[in-house]
């Protein structure tokens, strides 16, 4: 995008924050481009605003360090909206909300927002210690007390951390057969599913002590058939409720496959947790793929996962497709280019993963004409060996002489999502601003499980 005036950019910024209602919520690239056109900016895609997003994040962190919390939240929110996978920006935004709540115990909305953002950070990086620490501080007994009716939640958060650890270390789970619910099926509509055979997991030990294994188990899952769900195929691999003495957590993970003829930019999935009589106990919206993730060609899959603090009375769950952002495709796609995959991390015995480049764009920066944006969509195929639960890569951007212009690290798979088994393909996107046009780039695995 080309900036034509500071006033137009401020109009765009105000419109984006208004659309998101002043808080961080992933916004689609199509929505960003529409707002940019309405503000008079020339759209070339959301990548052109990355410099402004980086500046906003830097300013927000500066405001936060000086306890200028309203300004910090304003700039960090804007930066995170344009960089929804920027863990550093999201974590500092959570810290800003937590600090504003700690200075005014009446601002309960800041406490809730800080917790929501911390959990979102953990969905990006399940091992993000700073987010675990923040959640614990938010529920600490020394923090402003909640009304008596809500009870003491500090133990619940500690248990929630251990639930995540159980999920990360629990190994493979058997598949879940997903039943179909007719579109006309209402409350109490029949739901059939084969329970997941859960592995025995030794109770984890930590500085919180040993916690007894929770009650609960596999929760039947159904996909509601609607017009929007046509051409989408679901593979739900985990649907599990863990019930403790004073809390309960529901975890869901799976894949959605594009069986349509067009390109899917994003789908919005409504996950409902239901009680004994089909009453709705909890609702959560899942995006698959997210707006910053690669679009799905026919046959592609997008992984999704979520962890919800829920009622212990959950008896079944349902996914309903609410909206699909689809783009018609004319002709066929160009074949992906094979690439060499390096291994900085020790490769598990027998594991073979192939790498292909699906698309590559190298564009001039919109606000800084001396910078270039390198945007690569990559395909990773599991060829042989054990299933993979975590795959983290590093991309190096090289100039003509082989010098390193910059690096970028990203997750292809995280331990919170479904594993990748033999024959499966997952997509990853690497975006980086570099100081000169990239002559070449290479990709290496830096962490694998």
Buried (B, 14 or more C-beta within 10 A) or exposed (E): BEBEEEEBBEBBBEBBBEBBEEBBBBBBBBBBBBBBEEBBBEBBBBBBBBBBBBBBBBBBBEBBEEEBBEBBBBBBBBBBBBBBBBBBBBBBBBBBBBBBBBEEEEBEEBBEBBBBBBBBBBBBBBBBEBBBEBBBBBBEEEBEEBEEEEEEBBBBBBBBBBBBBBBBEBEEBEBBEBBBBEBEBEEEBEBEBEBBEBEEBEEBEEEEEEBEEBEBBBBBBBBBBEEBBEBBBBBBBBBBBBBBEEBBBBBBBBBBBBEBEBBBBBBBBBBBBBBEEBEEBBEBEBBBBBBBBBBBBBEBBBBBBBBBBBBBBBBBBBBBBBEBBBEEEEEEEEEBEEBEBBEEBEBEEEBEBBBBBBBBEBBEBBBBEEBBBBBBBBBBBBEEBBBBBBBBBBBBBBBEEEEEBBBBEBBBBBBBBBBBEBEBBBBBBBBBBBEBBBBEBBBBBBBBB
